[in-house]
Amino acid sequence: MISLNDVYHIVAAIIPLYVAMILAYVSVKWLKLFNRDQCSGINKFVAKFSIPLLSFQVISKSDPFKMNLKLIGADVLQKLIALIMVAIITKVRSNGHLNWIITGISLSTLPNTLIVGIPLLKAIYGDEAHVLLAQIIALQSLIWYNLLLFLFELSTASEAHTIEAQGDPEVRQEAQEIDEREGTKSRTPKRRRLIIILLTVGKKLLMNPNFHATVAGIAWASISFGCNVKLPKVVENSITILSDGGLGMAMFSLGLFMASQASIVACGTRLALLAMFLKFIVGPAIMAAPSIAIGLKSVPFKIAVIQAALPQGIVPFVFAKEYNVHPDILSTGYYDCCLFLQDNRWLACGIANCGGVLFVVGIIGNAQKAGSEGIICMYVCMYVYGL
Amino acid sequence: MISLNDVYHIVAAIIPLYVAMILAYVSVKWLKLFNRDQCSGINKFVAKFSIPLLSFQVISKSDPFKMNLKLIGADVLQKLIALIMVAIITKVRSNGHLNWIITGISLSTLPNTLIVGIPLLKAIYGDEAHVLLAQIIALQSLIWYNLLLFLFELSTASEAHTIEAQGDPEVRQEAQEIDEREGTKSRTPKRRRLIIILLTVGKKLLMNPNFHATVAGIAWASISFGCNVKLPKVVENSITILSDGGLGMAMFSLGLFMASQASIVACGTRLALLAMFLKFIVGPAIMAAPSIAIGLKSVPFKIAVIQAALPQGIVPFVFAKEYNVHPDILSTGYYDCCLFLQDNRWLACGIANCGGVLFVVGIIGNAQKAGSEGIICMYVCMYVYGL
């Protein structure tokens, strides 16, 4: 059993995140402190500075020569299972609309490991959790977010139907040049379209500070752990001075978005419940299955499964907002914090969950409805995991 | 002599502040990342959340039962000397215009103890500096900033000439009610005007989060050190999650303002030189004189004099912007970082100064002019303090 002291540590790590979020919510909704454009200034600061610097800090401190290959394997398999599963379901239900595939994958496989995961799991499992989570974060930033970006661009392109209307003129010209260079004038429109999309995604990535931060983080981690050198203190301090505030600012920015919506459960109860099901039942389940198959055991196994049940990651949410693909559904993934309960840690998670639900949904509007959703989900989780 | 290691610590503490500022400057001036309204959103976040929480954190950790009375005495005397001196000079030069008195006092007596002072002086003198600076910060927030606010309101009132046009209707009515209650219908207009101004200042203070943070900080420090209790970890973490970023965000916000100006030395060279003279020569001199008279010695004396030569405080600058009273002059007080040199610490301060000048003025535009100003000022300081 987990001790009451541990529980206190977890609560002390999680509640401050929600305090920052509620502060933002209150300052917009009730105090009218920030207007729409001012909010977007703060959001931009978080997306362009806080989060990338925080990513760099976490990734650059994780030893790339001591990666847990089983964990990485399980993580990759989880994403594959989710993709196949979501693709089949959306094919049956909505003619395989790409936007639903993207949202399904985001919800079931891209949790908030950086902002919520590290303080929560570090409080439960100590530094081991930090090491393992840094690996998952590196994979998220390097591979999954870029694939997600690709899917978003693909969706935009499919929706526009005609290729010519797609991509900026520069990209179109580049695609044409590639065509001409290779002398393949007879290339099918489908292939040309793919090249345009790939080039657009490439451009987007090169402008994405989080991508740069991840690449720089991995590069520096390789040098740092390979040659046993450390960043000079001046550089280290220059990064921490802005990344230190990253955690609080990110949660603050979430609160600003929540306040901009007409209702806390912006997508309606039915979709919020579906989102919760994907996040707290499907996500951890499709992480647990390959983890068991690969042979991940004890603490790394527990960390892998719990992290899969964390609230929605901030980057997929930012993308969803940018491309306007169901940001209202993804936002519900935030306040349903840590509903997933795991073996004998149930008390800790239960309290963390109560913290999340009580502090966010319970206090701010929609109290009874969202509260009861949380409790139902909690019991379903407890039943599924045989507590 | 100060060791090279100490110098490195100081540089490592100061440069990151300027990195944050330059990042903001670059992102507005060159990358066009934030528009005017978005900048004001970030500024508001800094003014309403980061700075007050940072103030609370610093003040609540300083023991009010171990105040250095000599230091406080010298601080009070410095302000008195500055007020008398600036009042006499402006009387002679510009018919005693209140705006010039305010700017003169801000420049000569209200340095950036919280953001620049603590990392810099802690790097030189260790924890003792932190204890003493926290006392100066508490005085600044509790007394000097409120007096400054009073002067700003007084200036606004004088400028409007007629009493009736002044203050909001509510305040006017309150003043009238006080008049009627005391039955002094024959009261002179001057006195009634004073009551209106006092009520307006009172209202402004009650809406100022920094004032609340200071009062709460002193209250909690009294309880905490008096009864030997500590803040619960959850509360502590909830504060630090947002205040941690305060330092970086405040410098970022300064960079945003600098970028909004047409030129780095927005007020022109003549006024910038005058501002530097007030900040780096007059400020420390009128702190040193009463400190010697009162008998402040060794490290506390050095800390008192050095902190008086720090760049301009952020709160007076925010006020100046709000009331539109020479913000362009006050903003120059930032990048002239640490030009003041003190006894055998000259190498350390010299390097910190080079850091400030090189990283801020040297790199970004107006290079030669501002650079030479900095060097002249440096030599004047060295001469004045007999280095």
Interface residues (C-beta under 8 A of the other chain):
Chain A: Y8 H9 V11 A12 A13 I15 P16 L17 V19 A20 L23 S27 L33 F34 N35 D37 Q38 C39 S40 G41 I42 K44 F45 K48 F49 S50 P232 K233 V234 N237 S238 T240 I241 L242 D244 G245 G246 L247 G248 M249 M251 F252
Chain B: Y8 H9 V11 A12 A13 I15 P16 L17 V19 A20 L23 S27 L33 F34 N35 D37 Q38 C39 S40 G41 I42 K44 F45 K48 F49 S50 P232 K233 V234 N237 S238 T240 I241 L242 D244 G245 G246 L247 G248 M249 M251 F252
